[in-house]
Amino acid sequence: MRWTEKKNVIEGIDIPANTTLFFSTYLMGRMERYFKNALTFDPDRFSKDKSRPYFSYFPFSLGPRSCIGQLFAQVSKIIALRMSTPILVFVPFKREVENLRMLLIHSFSL
């Protein structure tokens, strides 16, 4: 949420002074102007390789009054992801495994 200090004109729309403005991440994410095929599920649209205006995706708001919990949320996400994946360490195995002959004897009969 922001408010104007003076009268502004944005894309031909007059905005009087002292007007409260709301920015909806929900609506911005569904605008064809910023995202091609905006209503289809495409996680790649948020990749760093894609070019888009800076202000088109702002889950934590922008500027000096952005969300105070942004860093906490991002670190929590990384920790949760790391804790949910198993830790696998691959160690090179240099010893040759010898073939063993085994005999299986059943102790029961039909």
C-alpha positions as CSV (number, residue, x, y, z in Angstrom):
1,M,0.0,0.0,0.0
2,R,1.3,3.4,-0.9
3,W,-0.2,6.9,-1.0
4,T,0.5,9.9,-3.2
5,E,1.8,13.2,-1.9
6,K,0.9,15.2,-5.0
7,K,-1.4,14.8,-8.1
8,N,0.0,12.3,-10.6
9,V,-1.0,11.1,-14.1
10,I,-0.2,7.4,-14.8
11,E,-0.9,6.1,-18.2
12,G,-3.5,8.8,-18.8
13,I,-5.3,8.2,-15.4
14,D,-5.4,11.2,-13.1
15,I,-4.6,10.3,-9.5
16,P,-5.3,13.0,-7.0
17,A,-3.0,13.9,-4.1
18,N,-3.4,11.9,-0.9
19,T,-4.8,8.9,-2.7
20,T,-4.1,5.4,-1.3
21,L,-2.8,2.9,-3.8
22,F,-2.9,-0.8,-3.5
23,F,-0.6,-3.1,-5.6
24,S,-1.9,-6.6,-6.0
25,T,0.6,-9.3,-6.7
26,Y,-2.3,-11.6,-7.6
27,L,-3.4,-9.3,-10.4
28,M,0.1,-8.4,-11.6
29,G,0.9,-12.1,-11.9
30,R,-2.1,-12.6,-14.3
31,M,-1.4,-9.7,-16.6
32,E,-0.5,-10.6,-20.2
33,R,1.3,-7.4,-20.4
34,Y,4.1,-8.7,-18.0
35,F,3.8,-12.5,-18.4
36,K,3.2,-14.4,-21.6
37,N,0.4,-16.9,-21.1
38,A,-0.2,-15.5,-17.7
39,L,-3.0,-17.9,-16.7
40,T,-1.1,-21.1,-17.4
41,F,1.1,-22.8,-14.9
42,D,4.8,-22.1,-15.8
43,P,7.3,-21.9,-12.9
44,D,10.0,-21.0,-15.5
45,R,8.5,-17.5,-15.9
46,F,10.2,-16.5,-12.7
47,S,13.7,-17.8,-13.7
48,K,16.5,-15.3,-13.8
49,D,17.0,-16.0,-17.5
50,K,13.6,-14.4,-18.4
51,S,13.5,-10.7,-18.9
52,R,10.6,-8.8,-17.4
53,P,10.0,-5.5,-15.7
54,Y,11.5,-5.3,-12.2
55,F,8.1,-4.4,-10.6
56,S,6.1,-7.2,-12.2
57,Y,6.8,-9.8,-9.5
58,F,7.1,-8.6,-5.9
59,P,6.0,-11.2,-3.3
60,F,7.5,-9.1,-0.5
61,S,6.8,-5.7,-1.8
62,L,9.5,-3.3,-3.1
63,G,11.5,-0.4,-1.8
64,P,12.5,0.7,1.7
65,R,9.1,-0.3,3.1
66,S,9.3,-3.9,1.9
67,C,8.4,-6.8,4.1
68,I,10.6,-7.0,7.2
69,G,10.3,-10.8,7.2
70,Q,11.6,-11.3,3.7
71,L,15.1,-12.5,4.7
72,F,13.6,-14.7,7.4
73,A,11.2,-16.3,4.9
74,Q,13.9,-17.0,2.3
75,V,16.3,-18.5,4.8
76,S,13.5,-20.6,6.3
77,K,12.6,-21.9,2.8
78,I,16.3,-22.9,2.2
79,I,16.5,-24.6,5.6
80,A,13.2,-26.5,5.1
81,L,14.3,-27.6,1.6
82,R,17.7,-28.8,3.0
83,M,16.1,-30.7,5.9
84,S,13.7,-32.4,3.5
85,T,16.3,-33.9,1.3
86,P,18.5,-36.7,2.4
87,I,22.2,-36.1,2.8
88,L,24.1,-38.4,0.4
89,V,27.9,-38.6,0.3
90,F,29.5,-40.5,-2.4
91,V,32.9,-41.9,-1.6
92,P,35.1,-43.5,-4.2
93,F,35.4,-47.3,-3.6
94,K,38.9,-48.5,-4.6
95,R,38.9,-52.0,-3.1
96,E,37.9,-54.9,-5.4
97,V,35.1,-57.0,-4.2
98,E,35.8,-60.8,-4.3
99,N,33.2,-63.2,-5.5
100,L,32.0,-65.5,-2.7
101,R,30.4,-68.9,-3.2
102,M,27.4,-69.4,-1.0
103,L,25.2,-72.3,-0.2
104,L,21.6,-71.8,1.0
105,I,20.2,-74.6,3.1
106,H,16.6,-74.6,4.0
107,S,15.8,-76.0,7.4
108,F,12.2,-76.9,6.6
109,S,10.6,-79.3,4.2
110,L,7.3,-79.7,2.5
